[in-house]
Amino acid sequence: MHQLPELDEITKAKIRRLLTAGIIFPVMNNTKWVELINAMINAPQMKPEFRLHSTLAPIDYCTDWDREWHYHIHPVAEIEWIELRAVSLDWLLSTLRKHNLPFSLEDGVPRVWGYTRPGMQPLWD
């Protein structure tokens, strides 16, 4: 099973402040993140890719598309959302549903939510 690295103390404090202030609300846990990562790693034929947005990044920033599921996705504890694409959208949606992951479709792109914000609640698939 994939081991998730911990956040450093400064980042943990920043996330805790956002949670305490009611700015973000968690909808994923480590078990669900591990399930997602393992599903993507175990299906290399689907060429799964991701791009993500951190809770600590400017609201309009997200990373470039990436396929390095072992290292580049970490640390997951600060991911607000992660968008996914693969060879088969049907496979991707089926995998997300199988693991009961909180996701929405944003312009046809699956977005798994780590946190939500007031007034920005996604429409769950």
QUITA-V383783 format. One record per residue. N is the residue number from 1. RES is the residue in one small letter. D_FIRST is the distance of its C-alpha to the first C-alpha in Angstrom with 2 decimals. Layout:
n->{N:N}
res->{RES:RES}
d_first->{D_FIRST:D_FIRST}
This chain:
n->{1:2:3:4:5:6:7:8:9:10:11:12:13:14:15:16:17:18:19:20:21:22:23:24:25:26:27:28:29:30:31:32:33:34:35:36:37:38:39:40:41:42:43:44:45:46:47:48:49:50:51:52:53:54:55:56:57:58:59:60:61:62:63:64:65:66:67:68:69:70:71:72:73:74:75:76:77:78:79:80:81:82:83:84:85:86:87:88:89:90:91:92:93:94:95:96:97:98:99:100:101:102:103:104:105:106:107:108:109:110:111:112:113:114:115:116:117:118:119:120:121:122:123:124:125}
res->{m:h:q:l:p:e:l:d:e:i:t:k:a:k:i:r:r:l:l:t:a:g:i:i:f:p:v:m:n:n:t:k:w:v:e:l:i:n:a:m:i:n:a:p:q:m:k:p:e:f:r:l:h:s:t:l:a:p:i:d:y:c:t:d:w:d:r:e:w:h:y:h:i:h:p:v:a:e:i:e:w:i:e:l:r:a:v:s:l:d:w:l:l:s:t:l:r:k:h:n:l:p:f:s:l:e:d:g:v:p:r:v:w:g:y:t:r:p:g:m:q:p:l:w:d}
d_first->{0.00:3.79:6.42:9.57:12.86:15.76:19.04:22.09:24.75:27.14:24.75:23.63:27.38:28.09:25.49:26.83:30.35:29.56:28.05:30.99:33.50:32.19:31.63:28.04:26.29:22.50:21.27:17.47:15.09:11.73:10.18:12.07:11.25:7.46:8.82:11.36:9.64:7.39:10.77:12.67:10.89:11.14:14.79:16.52:19.74:19.94:19.99:18.39:19.80:19.87:22.31:22.08:24.38:23.86:25.62:27.44:28.72:32.12:32.10:32.93:30.35:27.15:25.44:26.18:24.09:21.14:18.66:16.52:13.21:11.54:14.22:17.01:15.55:15.14:16.06:15.33:17.31:20.49:20.02:22.85:22.10:20.44:22.32:20.92:22.63:21.95:24.19:24.42:24.86:24.90:21.45:20.18:22.02:20.94:17.22:17.93:20.02:17.65:15.11:18.21:17.74:20.90:22.53:26.01:27.77:29.59:32.19:30.12:26.91:23.92:23.16:20.21:21.43:19.79:23.25:26.66:30.10:33.40:35.34:32.50:30.74:29.32:30.37:27.32:27.09}
